[in-house]
Amino acid sequence: MITLYRCPTPTNWLCPCGRVQRELRRGGIEHEVVRVPYAKGRRPEVARLSGQRHVPLLVIDAEPICDSRRIVEHLRWLASSGPSGPPPSASSREPAGR
Ligand SMILES: N[C@@H](CCC(=O)N[C@@H](CS)C(=O)NCC(=O)O)C(=O)O
């Protein structure tokens, strides 16, 4: 499940949130969009999910990714991982312990 928390700007051509939404659409990635208020103080769900109040915030299976550049980079990496399925999550990418 992928959810994009974004600003209320009504177009995808003006801001970092729109950039992320365009990338999701370009990749044909199914996602939900939650528009949050412009005022950072009125984004309690964003704070709860990610520990900060900036958007865009992308949440992939409860794992938050902040900052549009990092999000777009991650989406492109997912797309390049091919049809063999999603790559391992951040935690399972850690080397195995002894
Ligand atoms: N460097 C951040 C900038 C994010 C940004 O400017 N977000 C806008 C919405 S698209 C925003 O929330 N601005 C209001 C604020 O940060 O208070 C990124 O690229 O993700």
The ligand as a Gaussian input file, in Angstrom:
#p B3LYP/6-31G(d) Opt

LIG

0 1
 N       12.822000      20.230000      -0.170000
 C       11.477000      19.778000       0.018000
 C       10.520000      20.947000      -0.167000
 C        9.106000      20.543000       0.157000
 C        8.118000      21.674000      -0.021000
 O        8.482000      22.801000      -0.386000
 N        6.854000      21.349000       0.233000
 C        5.786000      22.296000       0.122000
 C        4.553000      21.669000      -0.506000
 S        4.861000      21.074000      -2.159000
 C        5.346000      22.754000       1.486000
 O        4.846000      22.002000       2.275000
 N        5.558000      24.016000       1.750000
 C        5.068000      24.628000       2.973000
 C        5.937000      24.400000       4.157000
 O        6.943000      23.666000       4.058000
 O        5.600000      24.964000       5.181000
 C       11.197000      18.651000      -0.973000
 O       11.711000      18.711000      -2.093000
 O       10.474000      17.706000      -0.614000

